[in-house]
């Protein structure tokens, strides 16, 4: 494995993020180094060689800031320090140094739309209506009958407004009631958050994953959201049993003022070399439109990802064409970051009921479409969603909606590293969530011994993407679906690459486009003759360069 000088890495390529493969780490569940059953920063540092061996360009680490952990780090009570559960600032600095020495950049998860109710800012804000931070959060009077100011709903269920007796007002919370929303209409709040970004940039981070990037601003008139027609409801953002799906979220998020703030944030990032950000766009109806707005030009965000491929809907050939066509039509000048799994959704292996062959096919699809890629820890092992009992749940979201929605713990169970070790070598003690028996048999050390394993396949496919730069940053053209066969072309001024996917468990015949094509070795085709029909085996993929 090549070792790179951290300074060379930091200044090597301003556009490294275009087509980058980013590996998401959920710190509680990656590696426990101090033996308390919870993963930590030192544990991540210990396992970075595994991440680097995949060939990824960067890691994204979910929040590790000081927090009461009611939403497991997404409720921040101190933006400028590491929670002792995860270690210290020194541990983080060592993590960055190690990652850079392995040629891996480090992105961290910034949660700027809300804080914990234990944050000193909120404690001061709630103390009176006339203190220095009284308007740092979204406070509003009750309606004449004492009910909340409008009909806005929380993603975690129920009203998005919580009454507080100290001020005799409601405060806004788009998530848990213990996660009050910051008021970014207040300039001092914006300035403070920009200083938070500078704090971590000064410590050498290479960029940010911006949580709920479209939730930063609310409608100042507090207008109620209109109803969403039943036929348009879906469950990409919230489970179907959650009434959050019953509204068009026009006024509680996606406000135009956000663009000016994002430009300010981008200006701060541009003060540092080779820094990039990916924003999480949480919206079912307008995801592509918002992604286009937020990444257009060079003064906003570098990339965003929407939820089209994080939904329960299987990406069939036609579904994929629809998504990619929508992207090219609505966001052609933008840059997408695609993902199949993350810490908030059921693992895609389970969500789409994928066989081993199907997992391999969809990985190649993910690595072949235009944009950057986020991989979630454990998907390189083929981890399925863990089945947990109600008593084992930690996630307040799952506890609230059990059993119709089981929450997010099933995708957050610890990484299985060594099948023969206690707790699969994740920890020397009982882990905060159990490691399922079916995960143990596909632990990292088991797959390391098998050149045909899914882990080995991930490494080979990422290497092919690196060998064919057109897959990372070329144009996406001629997207078609013919039955179960998806086909498109990736092009740049130097090359054209044909990409064909049989997204089914049955063989199918197809006619190749004219031209002379050389298939990649992974295609396992004896010939690529456009004058003859080609038979694709179940879940077969063809990646072929034009000669």
Secondary structure by P-SEA (a helix, b strand, c coil): cccccaaaaaccccccccbbbbbbbcccccccccccccccaaaaaaaaaaaaaacccbbbbcccccccccccccccccccccccccccaaaaaaaaaaaaaacbbbbbbbbccccccccaaaaaaacccccccccccbbbbcccccccccbbbbccccccbbbbccccbbbbbcccccccccccccaaaaaaaaaaaaaaaaacccccccccccccccccccccccccccccccccccccccccccccccccccccaaaaaaaaaaaaaacccccbbbbbbbccccaaaaaaaaccccccccccccccccccccccaaaaaaaaaaaaaccccbbbbbbccccccccccccccccaaaaaaaaaaaacccbbbbbcccccccccbbbbcccccccaaaaaccccccccccccccccccccccccccccccccccccaaaaaacaaaaaaccccaaaaaaaaaaaaaacccccbbbbccccccccbbbbbbbcccbbbbbbbccccbbbbbbbcccbbbbccccccccccccbbbbbccccccccccc
